[in-house]
């Protein structure tokens, strides 16, 4: 390249330094400019967001205060039902209207025939006029037909408690009005009517018009459809749409504003670029935007750019002068070094160099003088050591021959070690196979112990359940035993009672016999009395018949009692036998309960022992896995040792070859030592 053919060092320094310096300063300025631009953008965005937030907060405060009036009034009218009179209605809406200065008017509008079944339209409306609150019923006409008005329909069709209309121009008040509508319902959920509240939109427009965005910046307000609600161009308000603006750039920016809740965008108008910062008003979904020219935004940044360019130009001029002066000084010092090097090239090591400065060049001159001195010393040592090199090379030849023999013996030993390592690897592999087989068997045993432990735990549960059932049977048998004894006692008591009944029956039989005799005697006496005793004879005959029946019944009762007493004796015998059997069952059941206690205790011990054995087998299984890993590692180490032994054997053979090469090199070194001595004699020391 031509740049490397330039002979002037000064010019080379300038040609290399200036472009790099210019590039560095340019890049530094560019980064400074971009960083400043980012900082200014961030600061502007922060200020715009603060301005937007504060304005929206002020608007939100007015809107919320206004919105609460129809919302709460609707609930009040709804809860009042059909009992509110017209006077109370006007009084109520008047009180609500007086609570908020921003609200222009409030109305309560009923569905047709809902206020009174004979009254189709009923709407009570209160509004402000010259500082007073006036009331009107002018809207309750067929011609106005308020249920067909847009502000009424949107309340009918909404599921929300409150809904906002778009701003519209009211001919009566000669102002732009914003209506808030809140539906109210019957107890069954059907629409009963709508409460409305109007706010003068000029109040909200004045808030937007008072915004100051820089020197030439301005604010604009659009609804959720893009219609202008406020702009410096009054002709656009309520008539133009920002998304359909004749300026295509502004139209695109308007679409971005409508599509996003907040952010920033830009557009171009008459050759000027404008930056737009916007944010959504929560209650109405309007978009408030701040528009400011980019020329105003970045004016401080452009001033900074001009100042940076001037500073770079001055710095470049200063650096050029400084480089020229420094390169002249540097060139003079390099010439001295060049002359000193030229004398060294001719073999003259008797000269020295003196730069006469304390900087790096002066340090270099001292180092060069020291280097020449050291070269003198080295050359003298080389001259005196060349003979020693020749003698050492002879000794080196002898040593290499001995080393070669030793390496050959080492190679033989290493080969034997390699063979032994191979045998060890085979044995370790066989041991690993056997241990893995043992490991698998232990695993199977562990699985069986786990299964056996599960079965034993199940058996323990069954044994415990059986023990509980035996204990319950013992209690039942004890209960049966006690009831059997009670039955025996009752039967014995019945037997005693039947003996008493038998005595009573005997007594009745004796009375019957005596009655029969008395009746017979009475019949004889009656027959002797003639006609006067006939009636008495009939009575005596009946008494004798009853006595005979009683005697027969007494005999039957005695027979039945004898049979009952006989059966009771049999029942007593059977009960005593049953008592003995129950007692025997009780003893056997209690014995079985004790046996089940022993079984449960034994199964519990077996469960614990089985769990301990399972844990031991698990530990053995884990130890076997560790042992397998250790054997595999030992096998790998043995295999690696065999491989290394082979490598060492090969390296030993290579070393033998190297020894032969060293022996040859020692012979050559002897020759070179003589040539070196002749070469050193050329220099003047």
Secondary structure, 3 states (H helix, E strand, C coil): CHHHHCCCHHHHHHHHHHHHHHHHHHHHHHHHHHHHHHHHHHHHHHHHHHHHHHHHHHHHHHHHHHHHHHHHHHHHHHHHCCCCCHHHHHHHHHHHHHCCCCEEEEEEEECCCCCECCECCCEEEEEEECCEEEEECCCCCCCCCHHHCHHHHHHHCCCCCCEECCCEEECCCCEEEEEEEEEEECCCCCEEEEEEEEEEHHHHHHHHHCCCCCCCCEEEEECCCCEEEECCCHHHCCCCEHHHCCCHHHHHHHHHHHHCCEEEEEEEECCEEEEEEEEECCCCCCEEEEEEEHHHHCHHHHHHHHHHHHHHHHHHHHHHHHHHHHHHHHHHHHHHHHHHHHHHHCCECCCCCCCCCCCHHHHHHHHHHHHHHHHHHHHHHHHHHHHHHHHHHHHHHHHHHHHHHHHHHHHHHHHHHHHHHHHHHHHHHHHHHHHHHHHHHHHHHHHHHHHHHHHHHHHHHHHHHHHHHHHHHHHHHHHHHHHHHHHHHHHHHHHHHHHHHHHHHHHHHHHHHHHHHHHHHHHHHHHHCHHHHHHHHHHHHHHHHHHHHHHHHHHHHHHHHHHHHHHHHHHHHHHHHHHHHHHHHHHHHHHHHHHHHHHHHHHHHHHHHHHHHHHHHHHHHHHHHHHHHHHHHHHHHHHHHHHHHHHHHHHHHHHHHHHHHHHHHHHHHHHHHHHHHHHHCCCEC
